[in-house]
Amino acid sequence: MRSLRSALALWLCCLPMLAAAAPTDAELDARVHALSNELRCLVCQNQTLADSNADLAVDLRRQIREQLRGGASDQAVRDYLVQRYGDFVLYKPPLRPLTWLLWFGPLLLVAGVAWAIVRARARHRGTGAALDDRARRDLETLLNNDADPAGPRQP
């Protein structure tokens, strides 16, 4: 009787661990979907693994499911895929020297275009020819003659 109580107590202690070790299909699907939304399809490049129907995306989703079913954490699966495919597989790559161009490249491009536009405008601003006094008088005379409703005057 004593051994039966001990076995029952041991079984009751292990029951929560067994329940936590085997996730249900719904929980596993939710984890796979959440993780697939954080990862880039390497074939499509602008879609997540969850959205892509490419063969590689299907295989990677299957591999993620198998690893999660085997007890791997989300971070362990991410680390495995980054080790295998590089930071490009992540939609939000970490900020480090190797990824600075990914993070700051668009900003540098916009700044470079703005600088080129400002420089081009400044260059064109100073290209107008300056009028000397005689040319200015002639211009005023022409403008005044055109503005007169009676028509141009004869000198």
Secondary structure, DSSP 8 states (H G I E B T S, - for coil): -HHHHHHHHHHHHHHHHHHHHS--HHHHHHHHHHHHHTBB-TTTSSSBTTT--SHHHHHHHHHHHHHHHTT--HHHHHHHHHHHH-GGGBSS---SGGGHHHHHHHHHHHHHHHHHHHHHHHHHHTTS----HHHHHHHHHHHHHHH-TT-----
